[in-house]
Amino acid sequence: MDRRPSTGNPLLDTILFDSPSTILVYGIAASGKTNFVLNTIKHSMHTNYIIAYISTEGSHYADRVVQMGITNHRVLFGEALDTDHLIELVLDLATHIELSKLLLLAIDSINNFYRSEALELEGLRKFVALLALLREFVELGCFVIVTAQVRESDEGVEPSGLQYLYPWADKIVRIEYKEDMRILIVEKPTHLELSFEIHEQGIRWL
């Protein structure tokens, strides 16, 4: 069995999932970040490996999970209340399952708590510790994909905590929303632009 996730787009898969890595997906609210991640989970749950999805934004994803038919018992879901709890949930994965069986760990979004907690030095330390912990998962063969909330900058929008996320991420993807069409732009390690639509069962590549 191929130990790689899939987005449902073979060309994109060759870039994002060529080897275990950290993947950052960012974009404005409602651009399609969560749908992209859930669609990747849906296309990856045919494997015999475990997939974990942790939300830091409550249970808003739950209805979409049901609608998309993500019902495989190997897909685990969790909801983090703050960075301490998020780290605890990630550590629980390492404690209760063999990491060699964990294919994909998704966090949606990685920096939801950063914007308030990083105002204090201890909060910033926790965020950096979280990124270091996720890097260890990659080194053990797991793919890690995280979404990021954005803030306005002189050049448009950028992920909050960019100075920490950019060097941490092996792959960076931006999603833009124009009318009914989403445009996915791979910014790192190479440039690629793909269009997609969101529909009831997931996303449709155009």
N, C-alpha and C positions, 0 to 999 in steps of 0.2 A: 504494500500500500504506500503510495507516494506521501511523504510526510511534508506536505506543503498546503497552506490554505489557498483559497481561490476567491477572486472577486467576480468571477463569471466572465472576465475579459482576459483571454490568454496573453495578449500583448502586455497589459498592465501587470499581470501575474509574473511575467518574466523579469520585471523591474522590481516590484515590491517584495516578491517572495522567492528570489533566487537563493537566499540563504537566511537563517534566523537573524532578525534585525529589529531595530526600534523604528516604528513608522509613526510619524506625526501627521495628523489630518486637521487642518484648520479652515475656518471660514465664518462668515457672519451667521447670526442666528437664523435658523430655518433654511440654510443653504443646502442641507442634505447630508451632513456629517453622520448623524446617527443612522440614517437610512443606509448610507454607504457601509458602515461598520456591520449593521445587522444583515445586510445583503451578503457581505463577506462571510459572516457566520453561517448563513443559510447555505452558501455554496461550499462550505468547508465541513459541514457536519456529517457528510457521508463517510468520512474516515473513521477509523477505530480509535481516534484520539479524543482527548477531552478539550473542550473549549470553555473559557471563562469570560464573562462579561460583567463588569462592575460599573454601575452608574453612580455619579456623584450629584445627580440632578433629580433625585427622587425616582418615582416609578412611572414616569411619563412614557417610557419605552414599552411598557408591558402590553398595552393594547396592540401596538405595532408588531410585537413578537408573535402574538396570537394570529393577527391578520396575515402575517407572512408565513405562518405554519412552522415556526421554529420550535418544535416540540421534542426534539431528540433528547433522551435522558443524559447524554454525554455533554450537553450544554448547560453550564452552571451560571446562575445569575445572583448578583449581590448588589446592595445599595449602601454606599458609604456616607456617613454623617459628617465627617471632617477628615483631615489628613491623617490623624492618628488612627481613626477607624479604617481608612483606606489601606494604610500600611498593615494593619492587623488582618484585614481580609486577604491581602496579597500573601502575607506570611502563612495564613491558614491554608492556602493552596499548597504551599511548599510542605506543610506539616502533614496534610491529610491525603495528598495524592503524590504519586511518583512523577517528578517533573519530566521524566522521559516520556510520560503519557500525555503531557499537556502540549497541545499543538499551538494554541493561540490564546493570548490574554489580551482582552480589550478593556480599556478604561475610557469612559465617556462622561465628563471630560476631565483631563488630567489636572487642569489649572482652575477648576471651579472654586476651590478653597484658597488658592494662591493669592488672589487679589485682596483678600482681607487678612489672611494669616501671615503673609510675607511682609506685612508692615512691621512685624516684630521679628527680631533676629532668630528667635527660636522657631517661628513659623517657616522662615526661609530655610533653616537647617533641616527641618522635617521634609520640605519639598525636595531639597537636594538629596536627602537620604532616600526618599521614594524613588527618584530617578536612578540612583545607584543600585537600589534593590532590583528594579526592573531590568537594569543592565545585566545583573547576575542571572536572571531568568533567560535572557538571550544567550549568554555564554553557555548555558546548559541545554541549548537547542530549541528554545521556545520563541515563537514570533510574538512581538508585543506591538499592538496598534493602539494609539491613543488619539482622542480628539482634543482640540483646544479651543477655548473661547478666545475672542479677539478684542483688541482695543484699537482706537483710532491712532494713526501715526502720520507723520509728514508725507509718507509715501502710500497712504491708504489705510489698510488694516494689518495688524500683526498679532501673533499670539501673545497673550499676557505671559510674562516670564520668558520672552524670546531669548534673552541672553543666556538662559540655562537650557532651554529646550533645543535651540538650534544646534549647538555642539553635541548634544546628547543624541539627537535623532539621526539615524543612518539614512532614512528616506523622509522627504517632506512633500506633502500633498496639500494643495489649496483647492477649495471648492467655491466656485462663484455661482450666483443665482441670477439668471436673466430671464424674466418672464416665466415661461413654463419649462425652460431648459436649464439644466445644470451643466457647468463646465468644470471638469476635473483637470487640474494642472499639476503635473509632477515637477517640482522645483529642484529636487535633489534626490538622486545623484545625477540625473540627466533630465532634459526637458521633454515633456510629452503632454499633449492636450487631447482630452476625450470628452465627448458630450454624452449625457444620459438624462433619462426621464424617470421620475418616481411614479410607480403604479402600485396597485393593491398588493401584489405578490413580491414586491421588492423594487429593484431598479432595472431599467432597460437601457442597454448601451446602444447609442445611435451611430 
